[in-house]
Each structure stands twice: as structure tokens, then as C-alpha cells.
């Protein structure tokens, strides 16, 4: 407790850090204000009941911060931007032009980011139209009033503008606040909808005291496990030889490379969920198509994803794949080996260059495998609980807890880094 109060005191006494935190909090408040403004022409009461009775829709609603069940103007959230990001991450590996851009440092990254923003617009428009069609087909009760061409265009443009606005807020937080803005907005949405979701689940499922206690203990175990996995690292020792610079010998020190079990953080789950939502929405919309092949495929996809076993298996496999994919984007063994060699370092027992790269690759593969399995288990825990209990819907699952805990841990690390930086600067 004393340590926590010391950190709060340091934040208050450091103007730059205090401003960053206040700036982040104000933008999160702006997000919640826009999340309470509904799009015209939606029967909100009917829509809310539909979301509460459907596990997949209910989780999607929590993930969007409760904006979908109220048809807010930011209802589609950051899904289009995340989808666009995933697309360009693949293009960097598949298209030589984008690979060359990624290797051009800050300039190349800015160009790719700009392309990502541009692609977000058509994806948001398509997803807005998909939401409109989806809401019209998800229930026999009227959810969406019949819109004219002008009204439909207004609906699509409003939802698209809301998504672009959230993307802009996220970038502002990333640049001027503390931490990754996209993750902060997702966490803020989950926290905002959490109390109502928990109370709604307890009331609708008529949970007794024993089940509630068991669920609370399960949540505590998940939180502890998430903290342990996220904070666990494998330190690879690196020795640096003494080098002659002029008449002086420099170097000769020892260091290590910290390799985390969960290098990818929460992004694989976010990516996997965004990818999985696309066939879910399209299959529901196209299921009524009169074209036989389209109807057959859409029905098969919809029935497959409606089955909890198949949905959980596909979801888990996607998370494992995206964990490996994102990890090797963030942490590249080849670059690490080259940097060690350039600085005159070596890993004991391994020659600089290719042998070092292979060793780092093997270690990273093993750590990533453990992290990927952990993320997959955390994500499908709600499905496992449903399979062995009478609970039909779980409002807050492992994914939500993982996002909240990961973002908070990242926030703490960023604040500490800022405080240390400022304390060093004050002595210069």
C-alpha cells in the first residue's frame, strides 16, 4: 500500500506524467459520451433483449463497450481498423513492396499506417451495412425501421464516421497519452459495461451463492495466472567482448535478452475475434440468398459457428495462429542476432550470426507455444464453463479479464518508465 501511495505521489509531482494521464482520461470520457448517442431508426429496447439472450452477440457487445446493444454512433467500434491492420500485417509478408516499406524505418511505417487508415474506411462502410442487414435479420421483431436510400446512406456514414473517430482518439492517446490507445479504448468499453453485464447474468441465470463463489474464485485464479504469464520472462545471457576504440578498451560487459512468454500480449485475441466476426455476420446476411451455392455455404458456416464446440475449436486455433504470427512480427530473431553481432556480443555456447539466430528462434518458438496455448485456454474458458454448468450466457469471460489486466499492467510499466525518465532528466 505504501508503495502504491508513493507511485501516486510521484505521478502528482511529475507534471508531464500527470498531464499524460489526465489527457488519456479525458479522451476516454469523450469516447463514453459518444457511446451513449444512438443512431436514429433503431428499436433499442428490442435490440438490447436480443443481445442479452445470445452469447456470441452479448460478448461482442461487451467487447464494443455496450455500444452495439444501444446502436450507438460508435457501435462498430475499432473492428474495421483492427481488420485493416491485420490485412496489412499479412501484406508486409506477402507483397515485396510493403515488405520494403516496413524495412524503411519510421518513414515506411508512416506510409503503411496511412494505407491502414485509408483501408479502414471501406471496411467500416461494409461492416456498417452488414450491421444494418444483420439487425434486420436477427429477430422476427422489428429492430431496424425501414430506411430510404438516403436514410441508409446516413446510417452507414454515421457508423463509419464513429469508427474513424475512435481510430483518431486511439492514435491521440498513443501519441500524447500513456500506452496504446486502441487497447485503452477497448478496455474502457469493457469496464463501462461490466457492472450491468455481471448483474444481468446473475439475475437472468438465478445463480446460487455457491456458483457465484466458484465463479469469483475462477476469476481470481485467471487474474493471477494472467499476471504470472504476462510478467514471466526467459533471460538469455549475452557477453560483450572488449573492443579497442582509439587507445581505450571498451565493452567486456555482460547483459541478457529478456524474452517474454506472452510477447504478443492481447492482440492475438483481438485479431482472432475480428477475423471470426466477418464470416459470422456474412453468413447470417447471406443465409436468405436465393442462389443455391451461396445459401448452402452460408448455412453451413452459420451452423458451424453456432455450434459451441466448433466455434471454440476454430476460435482457439485462430488465437494460436495469430499469436505466432504477431510474435514474429514484434520480435525478429534475425534482427536480434544481427544487433548482437554488430555490438560485439555473443550468446555463450553459440557462434555469432546464424547459430545465434537459430538458438533465439528455437527459444522463441517454445515460449510462444506456451503463450499461445495459455491465450487460447483463457479465451474459451466461458465456453468450458457453459458446457459443465447450467449457465447459458456468461457476460464477462477470460478474454475480457485478459484485456483489462494486460492493459493495466502495460499502463503501470509505461508510467514507471516515464517517472524514471523524468527522474534521470532532473539530474542532467
C-alpha positions in Angstrom: 0.0 0.0 0.0 2.8 2.4 0.9 4.5 1.6 -2.5 1.2 2.4 -4.3 0.9 5.7 -2.5 4.5 6.5 -3.4 3.7 6.0 -7.1 0.6 8.2 -6.8 2.7 10.9 -5.1 5.4 10.7 -7.8 2.7 11.0 -10.6 1.2 14.0 -8.9 4.6 15.7 -8.5 5.7 15.0 -12.1 3.8 17.5 -14.4 4.5 15.7 -17.7 3.2 12.3 -16.5 0.2 13.9 -14.8 -0.7 15.7 -18.0 -0.5 12.5 -20.0 -2.8 10.6 -17.6 -5.3 13.5 -17.4 -5.3 13.7 -21.3 -5.9 9.9 -21.6 -8.7 10.1 -19.0 -10.4 13.0 -20.8 -10.3 11.2 -24.2 -11.8 8.1 -22.6 -14.6 10.2 -21.2 -15.2 11.6 -24.7 -15.4 8.1 -26.0 -18.1 7.2 -23.4 -20.1 10.3 -24.2 -20.3 9.3 -27.9 -21.0 5.7 -26.9 -24.3 6.9 -25.4 -25.6 8.6 -28.6 -27.8 6.2 -30.6 -28.2 6.1 -34.3 -31.8 7.1 -35.4 -34.2 4.4 -36.6 -33.2 1.6 -34.2 -35.6 -0.1 -31.7 -33.1 0.0 -28.8 -35.3 -2.0 -26.3 -35.8 -4.9 -28.7 -32.1 -4.8 -29.7 -30.9 -5.0 -26.0 -33.1 -8.1 -25.3 -31.7 -9.8 -28.4 -28.1 -9.2 -27.3 -28.7 -10.4 -23.8 -30.2 -13.7 -25.0 -27.4 -14.5 -27.4 -23.9 -15.5 -26.0 -22.0 -14.5 -29.1 -23.8 -11.2 -29.5 -23.6 -10.5 -25.8 -19.8 -11.0 -25.8 -19.5 -8.8 -29.0 -21.5 -6.1 -27.2 -19.2 -6.2 -24.2 -16.2 -6.1 -26.5 -17.6 -2.9 -28.1 -18.2 -1.4 -24.7 -22.0 -1.9 -24.8 -22.3 0.3 -27.9 -23.9 -2.3 -30.1 -26.8 -3.1 -27.9 -27.7 0.6 -27.8 -26.9 1.1 -31.5 -24.5 4.0 -30.7 -22.9 6.0 -33.4 -19.6 4.4 -32.5 -21.3 0.9 -32.4 -18.9 -0.9 -34.8 -16.0 0.3 -32.7 -12.4 -0.3 -33.7 -13.2 -3.5 -35.6 -12.6 -2.1 -39.1 -9.3 -0.5 -38.0 -8.1 -3.8 -36.4 -9.2 -5.7 -39.5 -7.3 -3.3 -41.7 -4.2 -3.7 -39.5 -4.3 -7.5 -39.8 -4.6 -7.2 -43.6 -1.5 -5.0 -43.9 0.4 -7.2 -41.5 -0.1 -10.1 -43.9 0.7 -7.9 -46.9 4.0 -7.0 -45.4 5.0 -10.6 -45.6 3.3 -11.4 -48.9 3.9 -8.3 -51.1 7.5 -7.2 -51.7 6.5 -3.5 -51.9 5.1 -3.5 -48.4 8.0 -5.5 -47.1 10.4 -2.9 -48.5 8.3 -0.2 -46.8 8.4 -1.9 -43.5 12.2 -2.0 -43.7 12.5 1.7 -44.3 12.2 2.6 -40.7 9.9 5.4 -39.4 9.1 6.7 -42.9 8.0 3.3 -44.2 5.9 2.7 -41.1 4.1 6.0 -41.5 3.2 5.1 -45.1 1.9 1.7 -44.0 -0.1 3.4 -41.2 -1.6 5.8 -43.7 -2.6 2.9 -46.0 -4.2 1.2 -43.0 -6.3 4.3 -42.2 -7.5 4.5 -45.8 -8.5 0.9 -46.0 -10.4 1.3 -42.7 -13.0 3.5 -44.4 -14.4 1.0 -46.9 -14.2 -1.8 -44.3 -16.2 0.3 -41.9 -18.7 1.1 -44.6 -19.2 -2.6 -45.4 -19.4 -3.5 -41.8 -22.0 -0.8 -41.2 -24.1 -2.1 -44.0 -23.6 -5.6 -42.6 -24.8 -4.5 -39.2 -27.9 -2.9 -40.8 -28.8 -6.1 -42.6 -27.8 -8.3 -39.6 -30.1 -6.3 -37.3 -32.9 -6.7 -39.7 -32.5 -10.5 -39.9 -31.6 -11.4 -36.4 -35.1 -11.2 -34.9 -38.7 -11.6 -36.0 -39.4 -8.4 -34.1 -38.7 -5.1 -35.9 -35.3 -3.8 -34.8 -34.4 -1.5 -37.7 -37.1 0.6 -39.2 -37.3 0.6 -43.0 -34.9 3.2 -44.3 -34.9 5.0 -47.6 -31.8 5.2 -49.7 -30.9 8.5 -48.1 -31.6 7.1 -44.6 -29.4 4.0 -45.3 -26.6 6.2 -46.6 -26.9 8.3 -43.5 -26.8 5.2 -41.3 -23.7 3.9 -43.0 -21.9 7.2 -43.0 -22.7 7.8 -39.3 -21.4 4.4 -38.2 -18.3 4.8 -40.4 -17.6 8.3 -39.0 -17.9 6.9 -35.5 -15.4 4.2 -36.2 -12.9 6.6 -37.8 -13.4 8.9 -34.8 -12.5 6.1 -32.4 -9.4 5.4 -34.5 -8.4 9.0 -34.2 -8.9 9.0 -30.5 -6.8 5.9 -30.2 -4.0 7.5 -32.1 -4.1 10.6 -30.0 -3.9 8.5 -26.8 -0.9 6.6 -28.2 0.9 9.8 -29.2 0.1 12.1 -26.3 -1.2 9.8 -23.5 0.1 6.7 -21.7 0.1 3.4 -23.6 -1.6 2.0 -26.6 -4.8 4.0 -27.4 -6.6 1.2 -29.1 -6.2 -1.2 -26.2 -7.3 1.6 -23.8 -10.5 2.2 -25.7 -11.3 -1.5 -25.7 -10.6 -1.8 -22.0 -12.7 1.3 -21.3 -15.6 -0.2 -23.1 -15.4 -3.5 -21.2 -15.1 -1.7 -17.9 -18.1 0.5 -18.7 -20.4 -2.4 -19.5 -19.1 -4.8 -16.8 -21.3 -3.9 -13.8 -24.5 -4.1 -15.8 -23.4 -7.3 -17.5 -22.5 -9.1 -14.3 -25.7 -8.1 -12.5 -27.7 -9.1 -15.6 -26.1 -12.5 -15.7 -26.7 -13.2 -12.0 -30.3 -12.1 -12.3 -31.1 -13.9 -15.6 -29.4 -17.2 -14.6 -30.7 -17.3 -11.0 -27.2 -18.2 -9.7 -27.0 -19.5 -6.2 -24.3 -18.5 -3.7 -22.0 -21.5 -4.3 -21.8 -21.0 -8.1 -21.2 -17.2 -7.6 -18.3 -18.0 -5.1 -16.9 -20.6 -7.6 -17.0 -18.1 -10.4 -15.3 -15.4 -8.3 -12.5 -17.9 -7.4 -12.2 -18.8 -11.0 -11.8 -15.1 -11.9 -9.2 -14.6 -9.2 -7.2 -17.7 -10.5 -7.4 -16.3 -14.0 -6.2 -12.9 -12.9 -3.2 -14.4 -11.0 -2.4 -16.7 -14.0 -2.6 -13.8 -16.4 -0.2 -11.7 -14.3 2.3 -14.5 -13.9 2.3 -15.4 -17.6 2.5 -11.7 -18.7 5.3 -10.9 -16.3 7.3 -14.1 -16.9 10.5 -13.8 -19.0 13.3 -16.0 -20.1 16.6 -14.1 -19.8 19.2 -15.2 -22.5 22.7 -14.2 -21.3 24.8 -12.1 -23.7 28.5 -11.4 -23.3 30.2 -8.5 -25.0 33.9 -8.7 -25.9 36.3 -5.8 -25.1 36.9 -3.7 -28.2 39.6 -1.2 -29.0 38.4 2.4 -29.6 41.4 4.6 -30.1 43.7 4.0 -27.1 41.0 2.7 -24.9 39.4 -0.7 -24.5 35.6 -0.6 -24.1 33.0 -3.3 -23.6 33.6 -6.6 -21.8 30.2 -6.4 -20.1 27.5 -9.0 -19.5 23.8 -8.5 -20.3 20.8 -10.5 -21.2 17.9 -10.5 -23.7 14.5 -10.7 -21.9 12.1 -12.9 -23.8 8.5 -12.9 -22.6 6.2 -15.9 -22.6 3.5 -13.8 -24.0 5.3 -11.4 -26.3 2.1 -10.7 -28.4 0.1 -9.5 -25.4 -3.7 -9.4 -26.0 -3.5 -8.6 -29.7 -3.9 -12.2 -31.0 -7.3 -12.5 -29.3 -8.4 -9.1 -30.7 -7.2 -10.1 -34.2 -8.8 -13.6 -33.9 -12.1 -12.2 -32.8 -12.2 -9.6 -35.6 -11.5 -12.3 -38.2 -14.1 -14.6 -36.8 -16.8 -12.0 -36.7 -16.6 -11.5 -40.5 -18.0 -14.9 -41.5 -20.5 -14.8 -38.7 -22.0 -11.6 -40.0 -21.8 -12.5 -43.7 -23.3 -16.0 -43.2 -26.3 -14.6 -41.3 -26.9 -12.0 -44.0 -26.4 -14.3 -47.0 -28.3 -17.3 -45.5 -31.5 -16.0 -47.1 -30.0 -15.7 -50.5 -31.9 -17.5 -53.4 -28.6 -18.5 -55.1 -28.2 -22.2 -54.1 -24.4 -22.3 -53.7 -24.4 -19.0 -51.6 -27.3 -20.3 -49.5 -25.6 -23.7 -48.9 -22.2 -22.2 -47.9 -23.8 -19.5 -45.7 -26.0 -22.0 -43.9 -23.0 -24.4 -43.3 -20.8 -21.5 -42.0 -23.6 -20.2 -39.8 -24.5 -23.6 -38.3 -20.8 -24.4 -37.7 -20.1 -21.2 -35.9 -23.4 -21.6 -33.9 -22.1 -24.9 -32.5 -20.1 -24.1 -29.3 -17.7 -27.0 -29.8 -16.8 -26.0 -33.4 -16.8 -22.3 -32.5 -14.5 -22.8 -29.6 -12.1 -25.0 -31.6 -11.9 -22.5 -34.5 -11.5 -19.6 -32.1 -8.7 -21.4 -30.2 -6.8 -22.3 -33.4 -7.1 -18.7 -34.7 -5.7 -17.4 -31.5 -2.7 -19.9 -31.6 -2.0 -18.9 -35.2 -2.3 -15.2 -34.6 0.0 -15.5 -31.5 2.8 -17.0 -33.6 2.1 -14.5 -36.4 2.1 -11.4 -34.3 5.0 -12.5 -32.1 7.4 -13.0 -35.1 6.3 -9.5 -36.3 7.2 -7.9 -33.0 10.3 -10.0 -32.2 12.5 -10.9 -35.2 15.3 -13.4 -34.3 17.3 -12.4 -37.4 17.4 -8.7 -36.4 18.2 -9.5 -32.8 21.1 -11.8 -33.8 22.5 -9.1 -36.2 22.3 -6.4 -33.5 24.2 -8.6 -31.0 26.9 -9.3 -33.6 27.2 -5.6 -34.5 27.7 -4.7 -30.8 30.4 -7.3 -30.4 28.3 -9.6 -28.3 27.7 -13.4 -28.3 25.5 -15.9 -26.5 27.7 -18.3 -24.6 28.0 -21.6 -26.4 26.8 -20.2 -29.8 28.6 -18.6 -32.6 27.5 -15.1 -33.7 25.3 -14.9 -36.7 23.3 -17.9 -38.0 23.9 -20.1 -35.0 22.7 -17.4 -32.6 19.7 -16.7 -34.8 18.7 -20.4 -34.8 19.0 -20.6 -31.0 16.9 -17.5 -30.4 14.3 -18.8 -32.9 14.0 -22.1 -31.1 13.6 -20.4 -27.7 11.0 -18.0 -29.1 9.1 -20.9 -30.6 8.9 -22.7 -27.3 7.9 -19.7 -25.3 5.3 -18.6 -27.9 3.8 -22.1 -27.9 3.2 -21.8 -24.2 1.8 -18.3 -24.5 -0.4 -19.3 -27.4 -2.0 -22.2 -25.5 -2.5 -20.0 -22.5 -4.3 -17.3 -24.5 -6.5 -20.0 -26.2 -7.5 -21.5 -22.9 -8.3 -18.1 -21.4 -10.4 -17.2 -24.4 -12.5 -20.4 -24.3 -13.0 -20.7 -20.6 -16.6 -19.2 -20.8 -17.5 -22.0 -23.3 -16.0 -24.6 -21.0 -17.9 -23.2 -18.0 -21.2 -23.3 -20.0 -20.6 -26.9 -21.1 -20.3 -28.1 -17.4 -22.9 -25.8 -15.8 -26.5 -24.6 -16.4 -25.3 -21.1 -17.2 -26.4 -20.3 -20.8 -24.6 -16.9 -21.0 -21.5 -15.5 -19.3 -21.2 -11.8 -19.6 -17.6 -11.5 -18.5 -15.1 -14.1 -19.7 -11.4 -14.8 -19.8 -10.9 -12.5 -22.8 -12.3 -9.5 -21.0 -10.2 -10.1 -17.9 -7.1 -10.7 -20.0 -7.6 -7.4 -21.9 -8.2 -5.5 -18.6 -5.3 -7.0 -16.7 -2.9 -6.7 -19.7 -3.7 -3.0 -20.4 -3.4 -2.2 -16.7 0.0 -3.9 -16.4 1.1 -2.0 -19.5 -0.1 1.2 -18.1 1.9 0.6 -14.9 5.0 -0.1 -16.8 4.6 3.0 -19.0 4.0 5.2 -16.0 7.1 3.8 -14.3 9.2 4.3 -17.4 8.0 8.0 -17.6 8.8 8.5 -14.0 12.2 7.0 -14.2 12.9 9.0 -17.4 11.9 12.3 -15.7 13.9 11.5 -12.6 17.0 10.9 -14.7 16.4 14.1 -16.7 16.1 16.2 -13.5 19.7 15.3 -12.6 21.1 16.2 -16.0 
